[in-house]
Amino acid sequence: MMLYPTSFPWRLHQAYNNMTIVRVIFPIFAIALVGYVTAYRGILDARDIKGISRFVFSIIIPILLFNSLAHIELPPQLQWQFLLSYYGVVLFIYGLAVWTSKHWFVHSPQEQGIFGLGSTYSNMILVGLPVISAGLGDQALLPLFVLVSMHSALLFFIVMVMAERANGEGRPARQIAVQTVRNLVRNPIIIGLLLGLTFNLLSIPIPKLVEDTLDILSRATLPCALFVLGASLNSYKITGHLTEAWTMIGLKMILQPLLVWVLAFLVFHIDPLWGVVAVMAAGMPIGVNAYLFAVEYQAGVATLSTAILLSTLFAVVSQSVLLAIFI
């Protein structure tokens, strides 16, 4: 007789959590689905989608990053344990992926580098930004931005070194590092981050009229980014190589967040919010830029195409599970 009154609050709480997760996840992937259907049905052609994508990556995402960082409350000191929890695991997974690619699938050195990139490179902007913002709130944006600021620089440098040296005429690592830095400082997303951080640290005031304009543009970021994500997925096909693709997804979306969780919560005991962001970022699907590297070096193109599409679909489940755990 005592079972009902004690179990009812727990069931009510569980139902509330489930509804919260549905409210977070459903709109995100519903908007992406609208983008996919729009591209699939030819309502917008490739040139239209490319224009929207350029608008998203070159204008409104940098504005959102600038506007958020310019106003956010920065921590008194950088949490090195946070970076070590995430990027220590990233480097370990990259090495494990390269070993797996070499010994299990007998890939070429260039394919090994691309396989490592696909196994570690998270889609932190198109998927991570809306999921983490909607699920954890604006206070979770700062740790996410910290990860974004180093993410591409580290992984792109590693894969470029591996691919260039595999060519036999590879450029020295120092030259590749300089080129990577040059590309990053011209990247609108990095520019938005750096400007926002500069305005914050120097307490530079933003005129009210400008601030209102930035707020309006920022509100357009998430739906536009999700629409572009869905539309871009129409370009990726399941082209075989399922064993390699699912191995890559397992390393990226299961092992990586698990190891980040161990370091963040069991080893370093970092701030819980920062730890949750690190785990969820580690569990994001494979970023589309990994495919661009595969095309550039003509290595692992079919595997990346399959893995990006499947990992994005799998993220509907995996990110829901993570939200269920942490909420």
Buried (B, 14 or more C-beta within 10 A) or exposed (E): EEEEEEEEEEEEEEEEEEEBBEEBBEBBBEBBBBBBEBBEEEEBEEEEBBEBBEBBBBBBBBBBBBBBBBBBEEEEEEBEBBBBBBBBBBBBBBEBBBEBBBEEBEBBBBBBBBBBBBBBBBBBBBBBBBBBBBBBEEEBBBBBBBBBBBBBBBBBBBBBBBBBBBEEEBBEBEEBBEBBEEBBEEBBBBBBBBBBBEBBEEEEEBEEEEBEBBEEBBEBBBBBBBBBBBBBBBBBEEBEBEEBBBBBBEBBBBBBBEBBBBBBBEEBEBBEBBBBBBBBBBBBBBBBBBBEBBEEBEBBBBBBBBBBBBBBEBBBEBBBEBBEEBB
